[in-house]
Amino acid sequence: MQTLEDALSKLEKSSFRSGFRLSGKDIEYIREKGIDTVESHARDFVRKKLAPAEPVKDGKQTPTHGHPVFKAMHATACCCRGCLNKWYKVPQHIELSESRQEKIVRLIMAWIEKQMSQAER
């Protein structure tokens, strides 16, 4: 099982995944709302968009903009069940356990926190 750092390092090698960055507006939103609120949003998005065995509009359910978590979901290949399967071998067509959902949220948040740290430099 790979660590969060291993996963983030692997994602950085993908020209598509590494092209996602938080915008100034995203960073401002995170600072205004707070990281705990953004994590709560991530947990909710994962539960609604990824956890069902057959997500509505799977493969197209996650926008690329409109919320920092959406960008993070694409950057971490946690945007649809197909990407989760391809990148992390998460089985399709079965409901995601609470434990699996939490791992996804931790990866999304690790990417966001890394982006925030880079923005502060």
C-alpha positions in Angstrom: 0.0 0.0 0.0 1.4 3.4 -1.0 1.8 6.3 1.4 0.2 9.7 0.7 3.6 11.0 -0.3 4.2 8.1 -2.7 0.8 8.8 -4.3 1.4 12.5 -4.6 4.9 11.9 -6.1 3.4 9.4 -8.7 0.7 12.0 -9.6 3.3 14.7 -10.1 4.8 12.5 -12.9 1.5 12.7 -14.9 1.4 15.7 -17.2 -2.4 15.8 -16.9 -2.6 15.4 -13.1 0.3 17.7 -12.4 -1.3 20.5 -14.4 -3.9 21.2 -11.7 -3.1 24.1 -9.3 -5.2 26.0 -6.8 -6.0 29.5 -8.1 -5.7 32.6 -6.1 -9.5 32.5 -5.7 -9.3 28.9 -4.4 -6.6 29.8 -1.9 -8.6 32.8 -0.7 -11.7 30.5 -0.3 -9.7 28.0 1.8 -8.3 30.7 4.0 -11.7 32.3 4.4 -13.6 29.1 5.1 -10.9 27.2 7.0 -9.3 23.9 6.2 -11.7 22.0 8.5 -14.7 23.3 6.5 -13.0 22.4 3.2 -12.3 18.9 4.5 -15.9 18.6 5.5 -16.8 19.5 1.9 -14.3 16.9 0.6 -15.9 14.3 2.7 -19.4 15.2 1.5 -18.3 15.3 -2.2 -16.6 11.9 -1.9 -19.7 10.4 -0.2 -22.1 11.8 -2.8 -20.0 11.6 -6.0 -17.8 8.5 -5.5 -19.1 6.2 -2.7 -22.2 4.8 -4.5 -21.7 1.5 -6.3 -23.0 3.2 -9.5 -22.4 7.0 -9.2 -24.7 9.3 -11.2 -22.9 10.3 -14.4 -19.8 8.4 -13.4 -16.8 9.8 -15.3 -18.5 13.2 -15.6 -19.7 13.8 -12.1 -16.9 16.1 -10.9 -16.5 19.5 -12.4 -12.9 20.8 -12.9 -13.7 24.2 -11.3 -16.1 25.8 -8.9 -14.6 24.5 -5.7 -11.0 23.8 -4.6 -11.9 20.2 -3.7 -13.0 19.6 -7.3 -9.6 20.5 -8.6 -8.0 18.4 -5.9 -10.2 15.4 -6.9 -8.9 15.7 -10.5 -5.3 16.3 -9.5 -5.3 13.2 -7.3 -7.3 11.0 -9.7 -10.2 10.8 -7.3 -12.6 12.3 -9.7 -14.5 9.2 -10.8 -14.6 5.5 -10.2 -12.7 4.8 -13.4 -9.8 6.9 -12.3 -9.9 5.4 -8.8 -9.7 2.0 -10.4 -6.9 2.9 -12.8 -4.7 4.7 -10.3 -5.5 2.9 -7.0 -7.1 -0.4 -8.0 -10.4 0.6 -6.2 -13.0 -1.9 -7.5 -15.8 -0.5 -9.5 -19.5 -1.3 -9.1 -19.4 -1.7 -5.3 -20.2 0.9 -2.6 -17.1 2.4 -1.1 -16.6 1.6 2.6 -16.2 4.4 5.1 -12.6 3.5 5.5 -11.9 3.8 1.7 -13.8 7.1 1.6 -11.6 8.4 4.4 -8.4 7.4 2.6 -9.6 9.3 -0.5 -10.4 12.4 1.6 -6.9 12.2 3.2 -5.3 12.1 -0.2 -7.4 15.0 -1.5 -6.6 17.1 1.6 -2.9 16.2 1.4 -2.8 17.7 -2.1 -4.7 20.8 -1.0 -2.4 21.3 2.0 0.7 20.9 -0.2 -0.7 23.5 -2.6 -1.4 25.8 0.3 2.1 25.4 1.6 3.6 26.2 -1.8 1.4 29.3 -2.1 2.8 30.6 1.2 6.3 30.5 -0.1 
